[in-house]
Amino acid sequence: MKVTEHVEYLLRQGRKPKELVELGFPKLVVTRVHKKLREEKAALKAKVPEGTPQVESHLGLPAPSTGETAQMEQQLAPDRGELQGLVAAARDFGTYKCDTCPYEKDGICTLWTWPSQGEIPRDIGEPILGENEKSEWHVRPSPFYCALCTASVEGRLDGVESEVHANPLSGAEYQITCNGCGSKGWIAVAIKCTKCGRETYWGWFPKKE
């Protein structure tokens, strides 16, 4: 995940720009993404007619009208049995993820925090006031919210990204062209065993014909 995409994801989850800067994200990127999201939200509100009921969500989208809801329910009626199965599967999967999540403590999500209860997105879980000095708000997450949470995947991706950046050959396969034969990507570097002194090569080699 690119830094810009990661920052946007965290801001949509309710994190504050100041928090992201403190976590080490570039201030310029955080400011730019935050401004972009505010402009998107302002443009969206400008398109919604007056009197339309609104519900704040992660994306700031307006709630569907009663007529739209009834129409959607009618369209989904033939697939209701399948949807019920998907809902049950999502609930079970979310419960499993919550039980095995490293950020879960006594049923409360410790990863995401909010300065006030009013800033917690609707329907993601039961708001819980923390007991720390900052008195931040947490949630007892809904299984459906846990089913959609990508925190564990992001942790693994961050690990992979760190390994890639630590690799001196990262990206070199696609960037280096031989000045002699014109081939691209067939490169290798010498590796020496620091114990016995034996040298070998590691890299990409063309298949022998």
C-alpha positions, 0 to 999 in steps of 0.5 A: 500500500502506497503512503498516500493510500495508507494515509487516506485509509487511516483518515477515513477510519477517523484518525486525526492528521496530527496523530498520523504526523506523530506516527511518522507519516510525512506532514505534507502528504497528510495535509494534502490528503486531508484537504482532498477528503474535506473537498470531496465531502463538501462537494458531496454535501453540495449535491444533496438536496435540502431536507434529505436525511443524512447519516455520517459514515466512513465516506460521509455518504447520505443515507438512502431515502425510505423509497430507495430502501424499499426499492432495494429490499424489493430487488434483493428479495429473491436473493434474501436466502443467499444474503442471509448466508453471507451475513452469517458467514461474515458474522462468524468470520468477524468473530474469529478475527476479533478473537485472534486479533492482537489489538483486541483486549477484553472485547474492545478494539485498542487499535482505533481511538477517537477524541470524542464519542461523536466522532465515532462512525455509526454502526461499527460497534458500541462506544467505550470510554477509555480509562487512560489519562487521555480518556480516548474513545474506543469501540466494542466492535461489531463482528461485521466491522471486524470482518472488514478490518484490514489491520492484520493484513496491513501489518504483514504488508508493512513487513513485506514492504520493509523487507523489499526496501531493505533489499539492495536489488529491489527494483533493479531487475526492471531498471538495468539494461545491459550496455553490451547486449541490450538485455534487460533484467538479467542481473546478478550480484556477487555474494561472499560467505563471511565464514569460509570466503566462498563466492557465488552469484545471486540474481536473475539468469536466463534459461539455458537453451 
